[in-house]
Every structure is written in C-alpha cells, then in structure tokens.
Amino acid sequence: MSDTPKMDKDRRTWLIATSAVGGCGAAAVAYPFLDSFQPSERAKAAGAPVEVDISGMKPDEIRTVEWRGKPVWILRRTPEQVAQLPKLDGELADPKSLRDPAALTPPYARNDHRSIKPEYLVAVGICSHLGCSPTAKLQSGPQPSLPNDWPGGFLCPCHGSTFDLAGRVYKNKPAPDNLEVPPHMYLSDTKILIGEDKKS
C-alpha cells in the first residue's frame, strides 16, 4: 500500500518527461515543413523592386536589367524619336494601348510614348506572342527582315513581330499585344525603381 503513491508519482513524472520530449521532437520535425511555406530569401529577392541609375545614359542608348526573372529594357530616346511616335499610329495594332490589360500597361503609360517621361521607355523585353526575346533594331532605314522605311524599334526574330520605340506592336503581326510596361516610378531625375509605382 505504501508503494502505490510513489509508483503513481514516478509514473506521472515519466509521462510528463516523455510528453515533453515527444512534443519537442514533433516541433523539430514540423519546423522545416512549416518553414517551407515561407518564401526563400532568393524568392523574395527575385520579386523585389530593382533600382536603376540612369544618370550616365546617352540618347539612343538601351540598358537591360533583370526584374522577376524578366529582362527589362530602359531606352533613352532622342527628341527626334519621341516626335516620330505619334506619326506611326496608323501602322500600329493598338497605338494608345487601349486593348492592353492593366497588367501590361499601367494608366500612366497609356500615351503615345508609353512612359512617364517621354525621353525614357521602360519595357519588358519579352514578345507577347510566344515569349521570345525581341532584339533592339534602333537604327532607322533598311535592314534584313525589316521594311525599307523602318523607323527604329524592336524585332522578334522567332516569328517576325515588330514593335516601335514605344514597344507598340505593328499591325498584322503574330504578337497580340504591345510589350509590357512594368510598374515603375522615378525616385529622382536619375533613379528609376522598377517593380513598384506607389510611394509609401
């Protein structure tokens, strides 16, 4: 009789210790599983906005940066190139970007130059047809695979889609939409933030 309380006390201690160890083990096993639901640092960085310094860009110069795994072009257009853009409207499939979904052309880029500042084009360098990457053909005049009166722009070599210097697709080409204009904003006269367009 005298041993029973001691046995119950020992059993209770043993059960508490076993439960504690079991709980710690379950937590240790569950942690990597639950942690996998959190985006990795690499994934966070891949979706993060990209800051670009454009201070040294010369007219007719194009730069490529990566944002969310996509090539983003920044083109500094000459005053002559900007002045020519409205004259091409009759040759383009969607000159005012009215058909483009908001994901392709934000409201501040629904204009002839498809940009915040007429001088700079910011566009994703992926063709809206099958995802090929067009090549820059900024020089005007006759060139292989381009018309003799080519005003400068972009050519997708895969299926022949052509885009003007505002990333607007020409009529009767395989590409259904203009090139995407990513969300972006100017942090200053010389810095662009790609991937975000609202000030906190």
N, C-alpha and C positions, 0 to 999 in steps of 0.2 A: 504493500500500500504506500509506503513512504517513498518508493522509487517512481511512482506514477507522475507526480508533479514535475520531478526532474526530467523524466522522459518527455513529457509534453513540452517543457521549456526547451529541451535540446532539439526536439522535432521542429518547434516553431522557429528557433534560430536557424536551423538547417534550411527550412523552407524559405525564410527571408533572404538568406545568403544566396540560395540557388536562384530565387526570383530576380534578385538584383543582378547577378552575373548574367542570367538569361536576358534580362532587359537590356543590359549593356551590349551583349552580343547581337541582339536584334537591331539595336540602334546602329551598331557598327556596320552590320550588313545592309541596313536600309539607307544609310547616309549616301554611299556612292550612287545608289539608284535614284534617290530624291535629288541629289546634286546634279544628275544628268539632265534634269528638266531645266536647269538654269543655262542660259546661253553662255558659251565659252567666251574667253577674252578675245579670241580670234574672230568669233562670230560678231561680238559687239563691235570690234574694230572695223569689220567688213561693212557694217551698216552705219558706221559713224560718219558725220559730215566731214568733208575734206576742205581744208583752207588752202587757197592758191594765191600766190603772189604774182600779180600781172604787171608789176612796175616796169620790168625790162622789155615788155613785148613791143615789137615794132609793127607798123601796119603791114598787113598781108602775112602775118606770122600766125601759125597754129601750134597749140600745145595740147598734149594728151595727158590726162590724169586718170587714175582709177577710182571709181566710187561704186561700192556694192558689186564689185567684180566686173563692172562695165567700163569700157573706155569712154571718157567724157572729153570732148573737144572744146577748147577755148580758142576762138578765132578772132583776131583783131582785124576788122575790115577797114579798108581805106574809105575816105569820104566818097570817092567815085563808086565804089562797090555798094555802099549804102544807098546812094542816089539812084542806082540802077534797079534796086529791088522792086519798087512799085511798078516799074515798066514791064516786069515779067509776069504779072498777074494772069494775063490771058493764056499763058502757056502752062500754068500750074494747075494741079488737080484740086488743091484746097489752099488758095493763096492767103486767106485770112484765118486759117486754122479753125474754121467753124465746125468741121466734121470731127476734128480730133477730140478724143475724150480728154477730160481734165487731167487724167494721169499722164497724157502725152504733152499737153501744152497748158501750163498754168495761165490764169487770167492775165497776168502782167506780160505774157509773151504772145498774146493774140493780137499781133500787129504786123505790119509789113516786114519788119526786121526780126521778129520773133525773139525779142530780147528786152531786157530792162533798159540798157543803154544801146543805142543804135550801133555804136562802134564795135561792140563785143557780142559774138554769138557763143552761147553755151549750149551744147547739144550732145546727146548720147550717140556715139558713133556705131550704131547698130541699125541695119536696114530693117524696116517694118515688114518686109516680105518674108524672109526665112531666117533672119538673124545673122546674116553675113555682115562683115565689116566693110563699109564703103571706103574708097581711097580718096584723098583730097586731090582735086584737079583744079586748083585755084587760078591757074593761068588761063586767060581767055584765048580764044582762037581755036583753029582746027587741031585735033589730036586723035589718035587711034580710039575707036569705039565712041567717039563724040561728034556732034554736028559741027560743021564748019563755023557756025556763028556762036559757038559755045562761049557763054559769058563768065565762066568760072563757077565752081561748085564741087559736087561730090559724085563719084561714080561707083555703083556697086558692081564689081566685075562678075559676080556669080550669075546674075540674070539681067543685067543692063539697066537697072533702075538708076535714074539720075535725080539729083537734088540741087537746088540753087544754094547760094551762100547764106541763106537763112534756114537751110535744112528742109525746104519745102519740096515735095516730090512733083516732078513734071507729069503731065497728062499721059495716059496710055502706057503706063509703066507697071511692072508687076507689083511694086510696093504699094500697099493700100493707103498708107498714112505718111505724114511728114515725120521727120526724125523727132525723137523725144527731146523735149527741153526739161532737164531735171529741175527739181526745186532748188533755187539758189538765191542768194542775196549778196549785196555789197557791204562788207564790213567797213570799207573805206574806199577811196578812189583807186587804191592799188591792191585791194584784197577782196577775193570772192570766196564765199562759203557755199560749197556745193553739197546739197542734201538737206538743206534747211532754208526756209524762206519766211520765218516768222521770228521777230525779235522777242526774247523772253521778257 
